[in-house]
Amino acid sequence: MTTSTPPNWFKPALWAALVWNLLGVMAFAMQMMMTPEMISKLPLDQQAAYSNIPLWSTIAFAVAVFAGAIGCALLLAKKALAIPTFALSLVAIFIQQFYNFIVINSIKMLGVSAVFMPILVIIIAFLLLYLSIKSKEHGWLH
């Protein structure tokens, strides 16, 4: 069934998703503002990880959070451009997590609890991409 009016839960869910993604933007900004003095207060293995983050991982982090936030804004504006924007965010998340779990082995460094947030991030990113695709199919986007 195609309709041009989204259900009542649509906008509140998108506002919550936008807040979630803006928290990601804040996390990125906080990482970028870490000074050597702040890094020196971390455990030694974390100091090494924060001091040697490759540019490609930093770019992936930036793309992931900014594309996620922009995707939410596009979905709120009912724009179909949200679909490729969320897809880009999801790809960037996987690139960033490759660094976190394969390159620096964050599970060894931080323990199994280090898996919870990345899994939640991936699930939410998948759900936002799925929601944007379904929104287009239902005629809620233009």
N, C-alpha and C positions, 0 to 999 in steps of 0.2 A: 504494500500500500504506500503510495507516494503522497506526501503532504508538504506544504511549504511552511507549516508551523511546527517547530520543535516542541516536545513535551515540556511540562512545567519544571522538571528536574534539570533540564539542559543548561540553562544559564547559571544556576547555583553551582552545578558540578564544574562548569568551565571557570567560574571565578575561583573556586577552590583549587583547580588545576593551575590557574595563573599564579595564585599565591605560592603554591608548591614550586613552580618553576622560578619564580622570583627569589625564593629561598635558595635555589640552586645558583642563581646569579650572585646572590650575596655570598655564598660559599666560595664561588670563583673569585670574587673581589677580595675576600678575606685571604685566600691563598696567595693572590697576587701582592697583597700588602704585607705578607710575612717578612719581617726583617731578619737579618742574620742573628740578631740578639734573641728574637723569638724562637728561631729554629734551634739555637744553641741550648734552649731549655728542654727540648724534646729528648727522648731516649736516643742513644747513638744510632741505632738502625733507622729510626725515623728521620733523624738529622740527615743521614746520607740520602734517604729517599727524597726528602724535600729539597735538598741542595742540588740534586742532580736530575730534576724532572726535565725530560727532553722537550724541546719546543713543540714537536708533533703532538705530545700528550696534552700540553697546555692549550694548544689550538683546538684539539678535540674537546677538551673540557669547555672551552669558551663556546664553540659551535653547539655543543649539546645543550647547554643551559640557555643561551640566547635564542637558539632556534626553538626550543621548547616554549619559552615565554612568548616569542613572536607567534608561534603556532597557536597558542591559546588566544592571543589577541585576534588573530585571523579567524579563529573559530567563533569567537564572540561576535565578530563583525560579519559572520556567516559567509566567509570567503573560502572557496575551494582550494586556494593556495595553501591552506592549512595542511593539506595532505602531504605534499612534497616537503613542507617545512618540518612536519613531525617525522617523516621518513629520514630526513637529513639529521635531525636530532638523535634518532635511534641509532643510526650508523655511527655517529660521533660518540655516543655512549659506549658502544661496543669497542671502539678504538681506544677510548680512555680506559675502559676496564681491562683491555688487553695489557696495557701498561701496569695497572694496579695488581692484577692477579698473575700474569705470566712473567713480566719483566722484573718487578720488585717483590713478588710473592707476598702480598699484603696479609694473607692468611697466616703465614709463618711469622710475620712481623707483629700483627695485631691480634691473632687468634681467629677462631671460627666466627666470632661475632662480627668480624669485618665483612662478612658476606651479606648480612641482613640488608643494609642500606643499598648496596649496589643492586641486589635482586629486586628490592622495592622500586628503585629508580627504573630498572628495565621493565618491570611489570606495568608501572604507570605510563611509561613511554609507549609501550605496546598498546595499552588501552586507549591512549589519546590518539594514536594513529588509527586504530580500529574505529573509534568513535567518529573521527573525521571522515573516514571512508564510508561508514554507515550513514552519516549525516548527508553526504553527497548523494548516496543512493536514495535516501528518503526525500530529497529535494529541499533540504534545509539550508543548503549552501548554494552560492551562485558564483 
